[in-house]
Amino acid sequence: MTAPQSSKPSESSAPQPLDGSVTNTDNPKQLLGVYIKGMAMGAADIVPGVSGGTIALIAGIYERLINALGSIGPKLWQIFRKEGGIKGLLAVWRQVDATFLLFLLLGIATSFATLAGMIKYLLDNQPLLIWSFFFGLVVATIFILLTEIKRWNIGRIVLFGIGLVSAVVISSLPLLTTTPSLPYLFFAGAIAICAMILPGISGSFILLLLGAYDTVLEAVHTLNFTVIFTLMAGMVTGLLLFTHALKWLLARYYQATLALLTGFIAGSLMKIWPWKVDILNTLDNEAINNVMPWHYPTGPHWLSTLGLMLLGAVLVSLLSWWGKRNNHH
């Protein structure tokens, strides 16, 4: 009989739209925590198939991130005009929780600058080990989030299933190899940024699926600003539209939305299964087909793979504990 009462705090636990008072409570220690969580998000985003949104969710900052991004819109101009000058700029800064976003972005950028090379080296040379670590991390994340859903019903079970099946289907789609046009790149950017915010689905993997990943990489290397700005315009458009919808869902249907997001994360396990081979059942850069551990060409490597899975699970459990501890203070 107490289940409905226990679920209500969880519904109300989704942060309310920010009004500036939240950002004023951030002390240097809390901002350092946001920066470190940003680094963890950046490290996850580097790996195709792992979403930084998953880390944000487990670290207890996902709702705040969505609220902050969802506060960006035409109403900011009205807020600025109401105060005017420096006061108006400060009011806009508080409205979008910009201090939080700034430290989070700094953490993500730090990760990209310091860890990208190492993680890409491991993906190329020790894929079994890096995928094992992230597989354990995601499995632990799923179990933790399942305990956050206080009262299961048919609707939430269906939403979990929809999320799971959607992620599996997306992960199984064949890669497109067409040369993308600028309108197509705009569309790809909008879809990819939505995936980047959604836990469980990687934005870089969506670009790969849509056949835009190589074009984007080449544009960055050659400084093709036409392609870069087109992609960025699509990303900004998708981000603003998607986060407003997600903010609305989290504010009104927090537990149901959490069930859907947890399903997405569960479905992503197919993409990050450690034991992969290519079409010839050998190991190379095209190794994307999942096999059972005992069918892996060099053996299952139980000690190293299970050990790294356990390490990933322990680290994400500590991150979850830290996030809950900070939210209670």
VOPA-578199 format. One record per atom (N, C-alpha, C): residue in three letters; x, y, z. Coordinates in steps of 0.05 Angstrom, whole numbers, plus 32768, in hexadecimal, padded with zeros to 4 digits. Layout:
ALAXYZ ...
END
This chain:
MET80107FE88000 MET800080008000 MET801180198000 THR802A80168006 THR803B802E8007 THR804980347FED ALA804580237FD9 ALA805380287FC0 ALA804D80427FB2 PRO8033804A7FB1 PRO802D80647FA5 PRO803A807B7FB3 GLN803C80797FCE GLN8048808E7FDD GLN806680907FD7 SER807380787FD4 SER809080787FD0 SER809780817FB4 SER8084807E7FA1 SER808A80877F86 SER808780A57F83 LYS807680B17F93 LYS807180CE7F90 LYS808A80DE7F95 PRO809B80D97FA9 PRO80B380E97FAC PRO80C580E67F94 SER80C580CF7F87 SER80D580CC7F70 SER80CC80DD7F59 GLU80B080DF7F56 GLU80A680F17F41 GLU80AE810D7F47 SER80AC81157F60 SER80B281317F66 SER80D081367F68 SER80E081207F69 SER80FD81237F6B SER8109812D7F51 ALA80FA812C7F3B ALA810581387F22 ALA810781567F27 PRO811E81627F23 PRO8122817E7F29 PRO810E818F7F1A GLN810581A47F27 GLN80F381B77F1B GLN810381CA7F09 PRO80F581D87EF7 PRO810381EB7EE6 PRO811381FE7EF6 LEU812B82037EED LEU813E82137EFD LEU813882307EFC ASP813B823E7F12 ASP8134825A7F13 ASP814B826B7F1D GLY8163825F7F1F GLY817A826E7F28 GLY818182677F44 SER816D825F7F55 SER817382587F70 SER8184823F7F72 VAL8181822D7F5F VAL819182147F60 VAL81AE821A7F5B THR81B4822B7F48 THR81D082307F41 THR81DE823F7F58 ASN81CF824F7F67 ASN81DC825E7F7D ASN81E5824C7F93 THR81DA82337F95 THR81E282217FAB THR81FB82127FA4 ASP820582137F8B ASP821D82057F84 ASP823582117F90 ASN824382027FA1 ASN825D820B7FAC ASN827381FF7F9B PRO828C82087FA0 PRO82A381FE7F90 PRO82A581E07F90 LYS829F81D37FA7 LYS82A181B67FA9 LYS828C81A97F96 GLN827481B47F96 GLN825F81A97F85 GLN826681AC7F67 LEU827181C47F61 LEU827881C97F45 LEU828F81B77F3C LEU82A181B07F4E LEU82B6819D7F48 LEU82AA81827F42 GLY8295817B7F52 GLY828781627F4D GLY827A81617F31 VAL826E81777F29 VAL826281797F0F VAL827781767EF9 TYR828E81827EFD TYR82A581817EEA TYR82AE81637EE7 ILE82B181557EFE ILE82BA81397EFD ILE82A581287EEF LYS828B812D7EF4 LYS8276811E7EE7 LYS827681247EC9 GLY827D813D7EC1 GLY827F81447EA5 GLY829681347E98 MET82AC81307EA7 MET82C281207E9C MET82B981037E97 ALA82A980F87EAA ALA829F80DD7EA7 ALA828C80DB7E8F MET827C80F07E8A MET826A80F17E73 MET827A80F27E59 GLY828F81027E59 GLY82A081047E41 GLY82AE80EA7E3B ALA82B880DC7E4F ALA82C580C37E4B ALA82B280AE7E3E ALA829980AF7E48 ALA8285809C7E3C ALA827E80A47E20 ASP827C80BD7E1A ASP827480C67DFF ASP828980BF7DEA ILE82A280BC7DF2 ILE82B780B57DDF ILE82B380997DD4 VAL82A780887DE3 VAL82A3806C7DDB VAL828980697DCB PRO828B80617DB1 PRO8272805D7DA2 PRO826180487DAE GLY8248804F7DB3 GLY8235803C7DC0 GLY823080417DDD VAL824080537DE9 VAL823C805A7E05 VAL823580787E06 SER821F807F7E14 SER8215809A7E14 SER821D80A97E2E GLY822680C27E2B GLY822B80D27E42 GLY821280D77E53 GLY81FA80D57E46 GLY81E180D87E54 GLY81DE80C27E69 THR81E880AB7E64 THR81E780957E78 THR81F6809D7E91 ILE820E80A87E8E ILE821E80B17EA5 ILE821080C77EB3 ALA820480DA7EA5 ALA81F680F17EB1 ALA81DE80E67EC2 LEU81D080D27EB8 LEU81B980C77EC6 LEU81C280B97EE0 ILE81D780A97EDE ILE81DF809A7EF6 ILE81ED80AD7F0A ALA81F980C37F01 ALA820680D57F13 ALA81F480E97F20 GLY81DA80E87F19 GLY81C680F97F26 GLY81C581157F1B ILE81CF811A7F03 ILE81CE81357EF8 ILE81BE81367EDE TYR81B181207ED6 TYR81A3811F7EBC TYR818C81337EBB GLU817B81327ED0 GLU816481447ED0 GLU816C81617ED0 ARG818181677EDF ARG818A81837EE0 ARG8195818C7EC5 LEU81A381797EB7 LEU81AD817F7E9D LEU819781857E89 ILE818281747E8A ILE816B81777E77 ILE815D81917E7E ASN815981977E98 ASN814C81B07EA0 ASN815B81C87E96 ALA817681C77E98 ALA818681DE7E90 ALA818581E27E72 LEU818881CC7E62 LEU818781CE7E45 LEU816A81D67E3C GLY815681CB7E4A GLY813B81D17E43 GLY813281EE7E4A SER814281FC7E5A SER813C82187E60 SER8145822B7E4A ILE815582217E37 ILE815E82317E21 ILE814882357E0D GLY8141824D7E07 GLY812C82527DF4 GLY812682707DF1 PRO811182777DE2 PRO810B82937DDD PRO810582A37DF6 LYS80FB82957E0B LYS80F482A47E24 LYS810C82B17E31 LEU812582A77E2A LEU813C82B47E35 LEU813F82D17E2D TRP813682D87E15 TRP813682F37E0C TRP812483057E1D GLN810D82FA7E25 GLN80FB83087E36 GLN8107830D7E51 ILE811582F87E5C ILE812282FB7E76 ILE813783107E74 PHE814783117E5F PHE815C83257E5C PHE815083417E5A ARG813B83447E4A ARG812F835F7E47 ARG812383697E61 LYS811983577E71 LYS810C835F7E8A LYS8120836D7E9D GLU813883637E9E GLU814D836E7EAF GLU815F83817EA0 GLY816883797E89 GLY8179838A7E79 GLY8196838A7E83 GLY81A9838F7E70 GLY81C583927E78 GLY81D1837A7E85 ILE81E3837F7E98 ILE81F1836A7EA7 ILE81DD83597EB7 LYS81C983667EC3 LYS81B583587ED3 LYS81A583447EC2 GLY819F834D7EAA GLY8191833B7E97 GLY81A183237E8F LEU81BB83277E8A LEU81CD83117E83 LEU81D082FE7E9A LEU81D283087EB3 LEU81D482F77ECA LEU81BA82E77ECE ALA81A382F47EC9 ALA818982E67ECB ALA818882CF7EB7 VAL819182D47E9F VAL819182BE7E8A VAL81A482A87E93 TRP81BC82B07E9D TRP81D0829C7EA7 TRP81C4828A7EBC ARG81B582967ECF ARG81A982867EE4 ARG819282747ED9 GLN8183827F7EC6 GLN816C82707EBB GLN817582567EAE VAL818B82577EA0 VAL8194823F7E91 VAL81A8822E7EA2 ASP81AC82367EBB ASP81BE82277ECD ASP81DA82257EBF ALA81E3823C7EB5 ALA81FB823D7EA4 ALA821582357EB3 THR8217823A7ECD THR822F82327EDB THR823182147EDC PHE821B82077EE0 PHE821A81E97EE0 PHE822281DF7EC4 LEU821681EA7EAF LEU821C81E27E93 LEU823A81E77E8C LEU824481FD7E96 LEU826082047E8F LEU827381F07E9B PHE827081E97EB5 PHE828281D67EC2 PHE827F81BA7EB6 LEU826681B37EAF LEU826181997EA2 LEU827081987E87 LEU826D81AD7E77 LEU827A81AD7E5D LEU829881AD7E5F LEU82A381BB7E74 LEU82BF81BB7E78 LEU82C9819F7E7F GLY82BA81907E8E GLY82C181757E95 GLY82C181637E7C ILE82AC81667E6C ILE82AA81567E53 ILE82C2815D7E41 ALA82C881767E3E ALA82DE817F7E2C ALA82F981747E37 THR82FC81757E51 THR8315816A7E5D THR8318814D7E56 SER8302813E7E58 SER830381217E52 SER830B811C7E35 PHE82FF812C7E23 PHE830581297E06 PHE8322812F7E01 ALA832D81437E0F ALA8348814C7E0A ALA835D81387E16 THR8356812B7E2D THR836A811B7E3B THR836580FD7E37 LEU834C80F47E33 LEU834780D87E33 LEU834080CC7E18 ALA833A80DE7E04 ALA833180D47DEA ALA834680C37DDD GLY835F80CB7DDE GLY837480BC7DD1 GLY837880A17DDE MET837780A07DF9 MET837B80867E07 MET836480737E01 ILE834B807E7E03 ILE8334806C7DFE ILE833380627DE2 LYS833980737DCE LYS8339806A7DB2 LYS834F80567DAE TYR836680597DBB TYR837C80457DB9 TYR8372802A7DC4 LEU8365802B7DDA LEU835B80127DE6 LEU834580057DD5 LEU833480157DC9 LEU831F800B7DB7 LEU832C7FFD7D9E ASP834280087D95 ASP834F7FFD7D7D ASP83607FE47D84 ASN836D7FE57D9C ASN83807FD07DA2 ASN83787FBC7DB8 GLN83667FC57DC9 GLN835C7FB37DDF GLN833D7FB67DE1 PRO832F7FB17DCB PRO83127FB57DCC PRO83037FA37DE0 LEU830D7F8B7DE4 LEU83007F797DF7 LEU83007F847E13 LEU83167F907E1A LEU83197F9B7E35 LEU83087FB47E3A ILE83097FC77E27 ILE82FA7FE07E2A ILE82DC7FDB7E29 TRP82D37FC87E17 TRP82B77FC27E16 TRP82AE7FB37E2F SER82BF7FA37E3B SER82B87F957E53 SER82B37FA87E6A PHE82C47FBC7E6C PHE82C17FD17E81 PHE82A77FDF7E7E PHE82A17FE87E66 PHE82887FF87E62 PHE826F7FE67E64 PHE82727FCC7E5D PHE825B7FBA7E60 PHE82547FB77E7D GLY82687FB37E8E GLY82627FB17EAB GLY82577FCB7EB6 LEU82607FE17EAC LEU82567FFB7EB5 LEU82397FFE7EAE VAL82317FF77E95 VAL82167FFA7E8C VAL82037FE77E9A VAL820C7FCE7E9E VAL81FB7FBA7EAC VAL81F57FC47EC9 ALA82097FCE7ED7 ALA82047FD97EF2 ALA81F17FF17EF1 THR81F480017EDC THR81E380197ED9 THR81C680107ED7 ILE81C17FFB7EC7 ILE81A57FF17EC3 ILE81997FE87EDE PHE81A87FD97EED PHE819E7FCF7F07 PHE81987FE67F1A ILE81AA7FFA7F1A ILE81A680117F2C ILE818D80207F24 LEU818980257F0A LEU817280347F01 LEU815880257F05 LEU8159800B7F02 LEU81417FFB7F07 LEU81377FFE7F24 THR814980017F37 THR814180057F52 THR813680217F57 GLU813B80347F45 GLU8131804F7F48 GLU811380517F40 ILE810A803D7F30 ILE80EE803D7F28 ILE80DE80307F3F LYS80D080407F4E LYS80C580377F68 LYS80AD80247F64 ARG809D80297F4F ARG808480187F4C ARG808180117F2F TRP80847FF87F29 TRP80817FEE7F0D TRP80637FEA7F07 ASN805B7FF17EEF ASN80407FEA7EE5 ASN80437FE37EC8 ILE802D7FDC7EBC ILE802D7FD27EA0 ILE80397FE87E8D GLY803180017E92 GLY803A80177E81 GLY8059801A7E82 ARG806480187E9A ARG8081801C7E9D ARG809080047E92 ILE80857FEC7E95 ILE80917FD47E89 ILE80927FD67E6B VAL807C7FE07E5F VAL807A7FE37E42 VAL808F7FF87E39 LEU8091800E7E48 LEU80A480237E40 LEU80C180197E42 PHE80C780097E57 PHE80E17FFD7E59 PHE80E67FEB7E40 GLY80D27FDB7E38 GLY80D57FCA7E21 GLY80D97FD97E07 ILE80CB7FEF7E05 ILE80CD80007DED ILE80EA800C7DEB GLY80F480157E02 GLY810F80207E02 GLY8124800B7DFB LEU81207FF37E07 LEU81337FDD7E02 LEU81337FD57DE4 VAL811B7FD07DD9 VAL81197FC77DBD VAL81247FDD7DAA SER811E7FF67DB0 SER8127800C7D9F SER8145800D7D9E ALA8152800B7DB5 ALA816F800C7DB6 ALA817B7FF47DA7 VAL81707FDC7DAA VAL817A7FC47D9C VAL81777FC87D7E VAL815F7FD27D75 VAL815B7FD67D58 VAL816E7FEA7D4D ILE817280007D5B ILE818480157D51 ILE81A1800A7D4F SER81A97FFA7D63 SER81C47FEE7D63 SER81C87FDA7D4D SER81B17FCF7D43 SER81B37FBA7D2E SER81B07FC57D12 LEU81AA7FDE7D0F LEU81A67FEA7CF4 LEU81C07FE97CE4 PRO81BD7FE47CCA PRO81D57FE57CB8 PRO81DF80017CB5 LEU81F980047CB2 LEU8205801E7CAF LEU820180297C93 LEU81F980427C92 LEU81F6804F7C77 LEU8211805A7C6D THR821580587C54 THR822F80607C48 THR822C80767C33 THR821480827C31 THR821080987C1E THR821F80B17C26 THR822580C27C12 THR823280DC7C17 THR821C80EF7C20 PRO821D80F97C39 PRO820781097C43 PRO820781267C37 SER81EF81307C31 SER81EC814C7C29 SER81EA815D7C42 LEU81EB81787C3E LEU81E9818A7C55 LEU81CF81877C64 PRO81B881867C56 PRO819F81827C65 PRO819F81687C75 TYR81AB81537C69 TYR81AD81397C77 TYR81BE813C7C90 LEU81D4814B7C8D LEU81E6814F7CA4 LEU81D8815E7CBB PHE81C781717CB3 PHE81B781807CC7 PHE81A5816C7CD6 PHE8198815B7CC7 PHE818681477CD3 PHE819681347CE5 ALA81AD812B7CDB ALA81BE81187CEA ALA81C881247D04 GLY81CF813E7D03 GLY81D8814C7D1B GLY81C1814D7D30 ALA81A981537D27 ALA819281557D39 ALA818C813A7D46 ILE818E81247D37 ILE8189810A7D42 ILE819F81017D55 ALA81B881077D4D ALA81CF80FE7D5D ALA81D0810C7D78 ILE81C981257D79 ILE81CA81347D93 ILE81B481297DA6 CYS819D81227D9A CYS818881167DAA CYS819180FB7DB6 ALA819F80EC7DA6 ALA81AA80D27DAF ALA81BF80D77DC5 MET81CF80EC7DC2 MET81E480F27DD5 MET81D880F87DF1 ILE81C181067DF1 ILE81B4810D7E0A ILE81A680F47E16 LEU819B80E37E04 LEU818D80CC7E0E LEU81A080B87E1A PRO819C80AE7E32 PRO81AD80997E3C PRO81AA80807E2C GLY81C180727E27 GLY81C080587E1A GLY81C680597DFC ILE81C380707DEF ILE81C980727DD2 ILE81DE80867DCD SER81F2807F7DBE SER820980907DB9 SER820480A27DA1 GLY820980BC7DA4 GLY820680CE7D8D GLY821980C87D77 SER823280C17D7D SER824680BA7D69 SER823D80A17D5A PHE8230808E7D67 PHE822780767D5A PHE8210807D7D46 ILE81FF80907D4E ILE81E980987D3C ILE81F580A57D22 LEU820980B57D26 LEU821680C17D0E LEU822280AB7CFC LEU822D80967D09 LEU8238807F7CFA LEU822280717CEB LEU820B806C7CF8 LEU81F5805F7CEB LEU81EA806F7CD3 LEU81EA80897CD6 LEU81DE809A7CC1 LEU81F380A07CAB GLY820A80957CAD GLY821F80997C98 GLY822B80B47C98 ALA822A80C27CAF ALA823480DD7CB1 ALA824E80DF7CC1 TYR825580CA7CCE TYR826C80CB7CE1 TYR828680D27CD4 ASP828C80C47CBD ASP82A580C97CAF ASP82A680E67CA4 THR828F80EF7C99 THR828D810A7C8E THR8292811F7CA4 VAL8287811A7CBB VAL828B812D7CD2 VAL82A8812D7CDB LEU82B481157CDD LEU82D081147CE5 LEU82E281227CD1 GLU82DD811D7CB7 GLU82ED812A7CA2 GLU82E981487CA3 ALA82D181517CA8 ALA82CC816E7CA9 ALA82DB817B7CC1 VAL82DC816D7CD7 VAL82EB81787CEE VAL830981797CE8 HIS831381647CDB HIS833081647CD4 HIS833881797CC0 THR8326817D7CAC THR832C81907C96 THR832081AC7C9B LEU831381AF7CB3 LEU830781C97CBA LEU82F381D27CA4 ASN82E281BF7C9C ASN82CC81C57C89 ASN82B581D27C99 PHE82B581EC7C9B PHE82A281FA7CAD PHE828681F87CA3 THR828281F47C89 THR826681F17C7F THR825981D97C8B VAL826881C27C8A VAL825E81AA7C95 VAL825B81AC7CB4 ILE827081B77CC1 ILE827081B97CDE ILE825881CA7CE8 PHE825481E27CDC PHE823F81F47CE5 PHE822381E87CDE THR822181D97CC8 THR820781CC7CC2 THR820181B77CD7 LEU821481A77CDE LEU821081937CF2 LEU820A81A07D0D MET821881B57D14 MET821481C27D2E MET81F881CF7D2F ALA81EF81DA7D18 ALA81D481E57D17 ALA81BF81CF7D1C GLY81C381B87D10 GLY81B181A27D15 GLY81B181997D32 MET81C981987D3E MET81CC818F7D59 MET81BE81A27D6C VAL81C281BD7D68 VAL81B581D07D79 VAL819681CE7D77 THR818C81CC7D5E THR816F81C97D5A THR816481B07D68 GLY8171819A7D63 GLY816881817D70 GLY816A81827D8E LEU817F818F7D98 LEU818381917DB5 LEU816D81A17DC2 LEU816681B87DB7 LEU815281C97DC3 LEU813681BC7DC2 LEU813081B07DAB LEU811581A47DA8 LEU8113818B7DBA PHE8128817B7DBB PHE812681627DC9 PHE812781667DE7 THR813881787DF1 THR813A817C7E0E THR812181887E19 HIS811381997E0A HIS80FA81A47E13 HIS80E5818E7E18 ALA80E4817B7E04 ALA80D181657E07 ALA80D981537E1E LEU80F3814D7E21 LEU80FC813C7E36 LEU80F881497E52 LYS80FD81637E53 LYS80F881727E6C LYS80DB816F7E75 TRP80C981727E61 TRP80AC81707E67 TRP80A581547E71 LEU80B0813F7E64 LEU80AB81247E6C LEU80B6811E7E88 LEU80CE81287E8E LEU80DA81237EA9 LEU80CB81317EBF ALA80C081487EB9 ALA80B181587ECD ALA8096814B7ED3 ARG808A813E7EBF ARG806F81337EC3 ARG806D81157EC5 TYR807F81077EB9 TYR807F80EA7EB9 TYR809B80DF7EBE TYR80A580E67ED5 TYR80C280E07EDB TYR80C780C27EDB GLN80B780B37EEA GLN80BC80967EED GLN80B880887ED2 ALA80A4808F7EC3 ALA809F80837EA9 ALA80B680897E96 THR80BF80A27E96 THR80D580AA7E84 THR80EF809B7E8D LEU80F380987EA7 LEU810A80897EB0 LEU8109806C7EA7 ALA80F180607EA7 ALA80EE80447E9D ALA80F680427E7F LEU80EE80567E6F LEU80F480577E53 LEU8113805A7E4F LEU811F806C7E5E LEU813C80717E5B LEU814C80597E64 THR8142804B7E79 THR815080337E83 THR814F801D7E6D GLY8138801C7E5F GLY813680097E49 GLY814A800F7E33 PHE814D80287E2D PHE816180307E19 PHE817D80267E21 ILE8184802A7E3A ILE819E80227E44 ILE81A180047E42 ALA818C7FF57E4A ALA818D7FD87E49 ALA81917FCE7E2C GLY81847FDB7E19 GLY81877FD37DFD GLY81A37FD97DF2 SER81B17FEC7DFE SER81CC7FF37DF4 SER81E07FDD7DFB LEU81D97FCA7E0C LEU81EC7FB57E13 LEU81F47FA47DFB MET81E17FA27DE7 MET81E87F947DCF MET81FF7FA17DC0 LYS81FF7FBB7DC0 LYS82147FCA7DB1 LYS822F7FC77DBF ILE822F7FC67DDA ILE82497FC67DE8 ILE82517FAB7DF3 TRP82447F957DE8 TRP824D7F7A7DEF TRP826A7F777DE9 PRO827B7F6E7DFC PRO82987F6E7DF8 PRO82A27F5B7DE2 TRP82967F437DDF TRP82A27F2F7DCD TRP82977F337DB1 LYS82A67F407DA0 LYS829D7F467D84 LYS82B27F3B7D70 VAL82A77F327D59 VAL82B87F2A7D42 VAL82AD7F367D29 ASP82BD7F347D13 ASP82B37F3E7CF9 ASP82A47F297CEB ILE829C7F2E7CD2 ILE828C7F1B7CC3 ILE829A7F007CBE LEU82B47F007CBF LEU82C47EE87CBB LEU82CB7EDA7CD5 ASN82BF7EE37CEB ASN82C47ED87D06 ASN82E17EDD7D0F THR82EC7EF37D06 THR83077EFB7D0F THR83067F177D1B LEU831D7F207D25 LEU831E7F397D33 LEU832B7F4E7D22 ASP831D7F647D1D ASP83297F7B7D10 ASP83187F947D17 ASN831C7FAA7D09 ASN830E7FC37D0F ASN82F07FC17D08 GLU82E97FAC7CF8 GLU82CD7FA97CF0 GLU82BE7F957D02 ALA82CA7F8E7D19 ALA82BE7F7A7D2A ALA82A67F867D39 ILE828E7F807D2D ILE82757F8B7D38 ILE82607F767D3E ASN82677F5C7D38 ASN82547F477D3D ASN82587F3A7D58 ASN82447F397D68 ASN82467F2E7D83 ASN82487F0F7D82 VAL82597F047D92 VAL825B7EE77D95 VAL825C7EE07DB3 MET82577EC77DB9 MET82597EBE7DD5 MET82777EBE7DDD PRO827D7EC27DF6 PRO82997EC47DFF PRO82AA7EAC7DF7 TRP829F7E947DF8 TRP82AF7E7C7DF1 TRP82B37E797DD3 HIS82A67E8A7DC3 HIS82AA7E8A7DA6 HIS82BD7EA07D9D TYR82C77EAF7DB0 TYR82DA7EC57DA9 TYR82F47EB97DA0 PRO83007EC37D8A PRO83187EB67D7E PRO832F7EB27D92 THR83337EC47DA4 THR834A7EC17DB7 THR83427EB77DD2 GLY83287EAE7DD4 GLY831F7EA47DEE GLY830F7EB97DFD PRO83017EB17E12 PRO82EF7EC57E20 PRO82FE7ED87E32 HIS83177ED17E3B HIS83267EE37E4D HIS83167EEA7E66 TRP830B7ED57E73 TRP82F97EDA7E89 TRP83047EEC7E9F LEU831D7EE87EA7 LEU83287EF77EBD LEU83287F157EB8 SER83337F1D7EA0 SER83357F397E9A SER83197F457E94 THR83087F377E85 THR82EF7F427E7D THR82DC7F457E95 LEU82DA7F307EA5 LEU82C87F327EBD LEU82D37F467ED1 GLY82ED7F467ED4 GLY82F97F597EE6 GLY82F47F767EDE LEU82F57F7C7EC4 LEU82EF7F987EBB LEU82D27F9E7EBD MET82C17F8A7EB8 MET82A47F8E7EBC MET829E7F957ED8 LEU82AA7F877EEB LEU82A67F8D7F07 LEU82B07FA97F0E LEU82C77FB07F03 LEU82D27FCB7F08 LEU82BE7FE07EFE GLY82B37FDD7EE6 GLY82A07FF07EDB GLY82877FF17EED ALA827E7FDA7EF6 ALA82667FDA7F08 ALA826B7FE87F22 VAL82837FE47F2D VAL828A7FF17F47 VAL828C800F7F43 LEU829880187F2E LEU829C80357F29 LEU828180427F25 VAL826F80367F16 VAL825580437F11 VAL824480427F2A SER8247802E7F3B SER8239802D7F54 SER824380447F67 LEU825D80487F67 LEU8268805F7F77 LEU825E80797F6C LEU825D807C7F51 LEU825380957F45 LEU823680997F4D SER822680847F4D SER820A80867F55 SER8207808F7F72 TRP821780827F83 TRP821780897FA0 TRP821F80A67FA4 TRP823380AF7F95 TRP823C80CB7F97 TRP822680DE7F8E GLY821980D77F78 GLY820480E87F6D GLY81ED80EB7F81 LYS81E580D47F8D LYS81CF80D57FA0 LYS81D780E57FB9 ARG81F080E17FC2 ARG81FA80EF7FDA ARG81F9810D7FD5 ASN820281167FBD ASN820281337FB7 ASN81E6813E7FB5 ASN81D3812E7FAB ASN81B781377FA8 ASN81A9813A7FC2 HIS81B3812B7FD6 HIS81A6812C7FF1 HIS81B081438001 HIS81C781507FF8 HIS81D281668008 HIS81CA81807FFC 
END
